[in-house]
């Protein structure tokens, strides 16, 4: 019995020893790699957590397995150890041979490729395909196609390669069928919808995509509503909730916005306080752009913050920050207190520009109001962004300030831009009351080879006019903010209906322009041209026949322009003033001095009603000679509606020809107003009145000419349509003060199309 127990104990000891020996990790004497085709075995070894001479512990094997999988190079990995040999069995992921798209019509193939993470010659993984499929679906959803379906297909090729084909069913657009507002007591739903980028589906919105649902656009609409209400005095306004519901057939969206308007506030007291050492707040008391008693307007508050920042900075305080505080009262008034205080002491360490693949860095950098080492100014950052946007080279411009890693008082100024097309080819046909039927073609590149230079060529042929023009502009001549331009032109006009002759003009001009301030610019130009008056009618007056022939004009001109408009092309507020002079006589046949001015101002009467007032005048006199017919002033047409072009001027009694005058003065008033149509129509109505007076021509002879120094005037109505095919202007004017020899024109139409 004792002997048996001893044997059993000895057996257990041997079994435990054997088990322990088996659990003890073995040393790896050799590593064998199987299954590699494109990847070198040495590359695989770099990802292993085990080397020859290491023990093959479970932890090392597990970390090696995870390391190889994490590379994304392999579809399968197996590790096994036997008698000191570590075997690595691999299955490589295939390589993408090519990527193709089928069924995409609304989104171009190049645009889709740019959004994918997969590219040819990259390692294929199914996770990347899934992510790219979802990205394509998202692109279609952003353009309002929520029923779009994308199916990836894999086609295997030799040598472990494959093609990826995305089969796309774009589906129908998902339109916004209805936009509902809840809680809007002060404004109609139609007025609020006008403020949104998202629009309800209508037949006339076929040329836009605003009536398809875009979640990002709808999110931005909340901010647009907030701005609208804040600009109308509702500073307690908030969007309580917003929802977008998709119909069961997935064809329509129903948007709902729940609003809380609150009170409408007027401005109470306006105060400016300062904790800035050495600064007197009284010196900028008149800077804010709004007054007490007026409806609160957030835009004017923001404008005042910028104006105060600039005004304080101009007094020698580079580090300044202006904040405002609103103090609301129960009587629906709000006091506005501007706090001028010392800003953070930051200097611009360097300027980084990103995203410009075509436009040269220097073209963007020269628009900065900063240089490396300058003090930081929020106002200058805003102005820099505006100047870069005004180049019109970029779809998106973002200027930001990032802390520098080198020093706490320094920052990096970054400009991120997204480029857009800057070339234009225009073909057009049209008709106008002045020129008759017309056809035109023009080519322009506003950013030639990314240098910012502008080149253009145009040709226009009409019943009454022919024009050919080639131009070049260098906006930064000699790397200074000095523009240089050259213009070659040829122009013929038919004046048979007004003055019994045709004219021809050919020549070139060379100009330089610069800015004294952001609002004041100056241009100096030299022009050399030949003028010819020919094809005179048999019944023309002797005053016209005497002008027949060719003359040469050598002329120096200058022009000052003050621009305080909120928008030069569609102004609603502000004013402009232009003063120019032409001095001819530097060689050539003509010697005269011509001076002109034009002044205009705009006042917003309400949200969409704008009053425009304008006046212009000019005077020309010759040096030792009469002013020739083609250099004189003529009233009518565009500058005095209700009268023909040249319809108001001295007129010959024998040939009834318009002979112009040596000076002129005009004034007008116009109110632009909405027609109650959706904004997409681009239609506005107008009520206007034009008035003018013209002086006698040189060499006036009362026995042979009709002339009156009396004031002429007209009143009229019309509308402007910014149509997708070009601008259309229609005016109907009735002369209310005229002379019997004036030529009137009640209806005037200008129409042009581009395609």
Secondary structure, 3 states (H helix, E strand, C coil): CHHHHHHHHHHHHHHHHHHHHHHCCCECCEEEEECCCCCCHHHHHHHCCCCCCCECCHHHHHHHHHHHHHCCCEEEEEEEEECCEEEEEEEECCEEEEEEEECCCCCCHHHHHHHCCCCCCCECCHHHHHHHHHHHHHHHHHCCCCCCEEEEEEEEECCCEEEEEEEEECCCCCEEEEEEEECCCCCCHHHHHHHCCCCCCCHHHCCCCCCECCHHHHHHHHHHHHHHHHCCCCCCCEEEEEEEEECCCCCEEEEEEEEECCCCCEEEEEEEEECCCCCCHHHHCCCCCCCCCCECCHHHHHHHHHHHHHHHHHCCCCCEEEEEEEEECCCCEEEEEEEEEECCCCEEEEEEEECCCCCCHHHHHCCCCCCCCCECCHHHHHHHHHHHHHCCCEEEEEEEEEECCCCCCEEEEEEEEEECCCEEEEEEEEEECCCEEEEEEEEEEEEECCCCEEEEEEEEEECCEEEEEEEEEECCHHHCCEEEEEEEEEEEEECHHHHCCEEEEEEEEEEEEEECCCCEEEEEEEEEEEEEEECCCCCCCHHHHCCCEEEEEEEEEEEEEEECCCCCCCCCCEEEEEEEEEEEEEEECCCEEEEEEEEEEEEECCCCCEEEEEEEEEEEEECCCCCCHHHCECECCCCCCEECCCCECEEECCCCCEEEECEEEEEEEEEEEECCCCHHHCEEEEEEEEEEEECCCCCCCCCCEECCCCCEEEEEEEEEEEECCEEEEEEEEEEEECCCCCCEECEEEEEEEEC
